[in-house]
């Protein structure tokens, strides 16, 4: 078997949001912009550091959001309002 290209291998890490800023509220959920993340490698492979740095750059770019509610029932930002009314399932196109 040939050597696997680094781009074809999976990166196994836990991503923790360590910095965010509130951008508003929708219903009972507050929406936050991700500003800083930390990665915990699940394989402890030092060769992953370059790839982690690239993913961190994208996640910290200010284009990723999450919702949180003190009631524990947060709004799923991956569903549009119409679909949220019709069904309460997550849209897997927004998970990676």
N, C-alpha and C positions, 0 to 999 in steps of 0.2 A: 504494500500500500504506500502511495506517495505521501510526502509531507503535506499536511493540511495548511492551506493558506490562512494567515492570521485573520483575514477579513471574513473567513467562513466559520471561524470558531465563535462560540457563545461567550459572552462576558457575564459571569455570575457574581452579582454584587447586590447588596441591600443599599438603597438610596434613601437617605434621611434628609428631609428639608430642615435646614438649620437657620434659614433666614427668609422672611416673607414680609410683605406689606399689604395692608388692607386696601382694597380698591373699591369697596362698596358692599351693599347688601342686596340679595335677591330673596324675597319672601323672608323666612326666618334664618337663612344661611348667610354668613359673611363670606365674601369672596376674597381670596388672597392671591397675590402675584408671588411666585417663587423667585427669590433673589439670591439664595445661597443654598448649596447642598453639600452633603458629606457622603462618601462612599465607603462601605464596609465590604471588603472582598470576601467572598465565600470560599475562594480557592487559595488565597494568599499567594498568588502568582505575581511576582514583581514585573513580569513581562506585560501585565495588563495595565500598568500605570499610564502609558501613553494613550491607550484607548479610553481609560477612565477620564483622563484630562479632557479629551475631546467631547465626551458625553457631558461632563460637568460644565463645559463652556456653553453647550446648547441649553442645558437645563437652567443655567444661571443667566440666560440671555434676557429674561423678563417676558418671555412669551408663553410661560406655563403657569397655570392657575389651579387652585383647588378651592372647594367650599367646605365650610365647617360651621356647625351649629351647636350651641350650648345644650340644646335639647337632645343631641345625639342622633338626630335625623337630618342629615345634611342632604342638600340637593345634589343630584348627579349632574355635573356640568356637561357630561357627554351626551345628554338627551336634550332635544329641543322641547319647547313648552308643549306643543301639540302631541308629540310622541309620549311625553311624560304623563299626560292625561290618559292616553289610550292604554299604555302599558308601562309597567314599572320594572323594566329590564335594562341593563346596561348595554350600550352600543359598543360592541367589541372592536369596532374600527378605531376607537380612541384609546385602546390599551396596547402597550408594547413593552 
